[in-house]
Amino acid sequence: TAIGDMMTVICLDDYHTNDRAGRKATGLTALDARENDFDLMGVQMEALKTGKAVYKPIYNHDTGNKDTPELIEPNKIMVFEGLHPIYD
């Protein structure tokens, strides 16, 4: 997660439900909506918008594993980018 004095950029890939091995087992890719935790994403986006900190999951593209979640504090500008930023 890129964090600056005024802006934080959150990659929505971090909300993948499974790691790489898990997706191999399900036969689904990260492009499939079922492989993304949109409920958690929505709850955390709303929390940040209302000034609350969240522990955001981390998907490690290098290892294909999920790392320990990181604390994200609200910032003046929050950018959410990824495969499904406006999925509904």
N, C-alpha and C positions, 0 to 999 in steps of 0.2 A: 504494500500500500504506500503510495506516494503522499507524504504529508509535508506541508509547508506552513508558513506563518498565517496565511489566509485561505489556503485551499488544500483539500484532501481529495485524492482520486482513488476510488474504490473499484476494483476489478470484480465484476459479477461472476467470473469464473470461480471465484472462491466459494460460491454457493452450490457447486456441483455436489450432488448427493453422495456419489461414490468416488473412490479413487480410481486410478487407471485399471487396477486389477478387478475392482468391483464392476466397472463398466464392461470389461471383457467377459465377466461371468454373466451379466445380464444380456449381453449382446447389443446394448444400446450405446450410442455415442453421446457426447456432451451437447450435441445439437438437439437431442430429444428432450422435450420439456420434462419428462418423467425423471430425468437424471439431474434435475436442478431443484433446490429447495426454495421455491418462490414464496412460501409462507414465511420462512425465517427471513428471507431477503426483504419482504414487505414490512414485517414487524421492525426490523432493524433500520430500514430507511425512515420509517415513521418516527422511531425513537430519536434518531439523529436530527430529524427536522424539528422535533420538539425540544431539542437541547439535551438529550440524554445520551450518555456514552453506551457503547455496546462492545461485546466481545465477538468480533467478526471471524468466521472461519477462514482458513487459508488453504488454498489448493496450490501445491508446489508443482509447477510445470516441469521443473528439472527432474524430480524424482517420481512424479505421478502419484505422490501420496498427499494426504491431508496433514498439514502441520498444526501445531498448537495454536488455537485462536489468539488474536491480538486485540488489545484494547484500542478502540477508536473513539476519540472524543469529537464532539460536533465542532465544525469549523465554519467560518463565514461563507465559504463556497465549498459545496460538496458535489463532486462529479462522479457519476455512476456509469461505468462503461463495460461493455461485454457483449456476449452473444444475444442476450435476451433483456435488454434494458427496459423495454416497454411491453413485455409479454403480459397478457391479461387473459 
